[in-house]
Amino acid sequence: MIRIRRAGERGHADHGWLDTYHTFSFASYHDPAHRGFRSLRVMNEDFVAAGQGFGTHPHRDMEIVTYVLAGALEHKDSMGHGAVLRPGEFQRISAGRGITHSEFNPSATEPTHLYQIWLLPDRAGLEPSYEQKQFADEELRNRLRLVAAPAGTDGALAIHQDARVYLARLDAGVNLEHALPAGRHAWLQVLRGSGMLNGQPLAVSDGAAVSAEPQLSFVATEATEIMLFDLA
């Protein structure tokens, strides 16, 4: 079964400095039919204006993965980390028993385009931790590259949940397949471009929840970037 979440159906808020789209219920957007999928709790696509950002705010008991598509994002947190994420870079924060952090667009002229993703951790009260990583384009080109997994398997970001996150950058016409064992589920998010998932069309910023499908087949109809979540 595949349930498609069209980009235009998502929650939306334009705060002037922030133009944001919520796949699942978030902040003032409440949607009882879309409160998350398995351990995936938040899938926000954000456009942050030049020189603007999120002031210092708290998190706890959440695995937070941020991926920058364009522009830059400056991060500071209560663990002492300070860094700037560039296009193609990932950040993983295990908020655990509690952190505070801020995120700003350091450019005076260019907006920042990013996805922020939250997964529920497998247990509460973890020691807070931080990672930042970029994967070479050749690792992502026309293949699924593991970018987040329990214990940081295969050089991926380490997350505390039975979930595996993949990224792929596909040329037009490329077909990717992913086996989904019994009892596993998947979420596929189109970051750029478009394609066909098991014969169903997906456009940019569309997502799809997948259950009881033994095999996923995605064919890119143009140059496309996708993120795939394999979930318990």
Secondary structure, DSSP 8 states (H G I E B T S, - for coil): -EEEE-GGGSEEEE-SSEEEEESS-BTTB--TT-S-BTTEEEEEEEEE-TT-EEEEEEE-S-EEEEEEEES-EEEEETTS-EEEE-TTEEEEEE-TT-EEEEEE---SS--EEEEEEEE--SSSS---EEEEEE--HHHHBTS-EEEEEETTGGG-EEESSSEEEEEEEE-TT-EEEEE--TT-EEEEEEEES-EEETTEEE-TT-EEEEES-SEEEEEESSSEEEEEEEE-
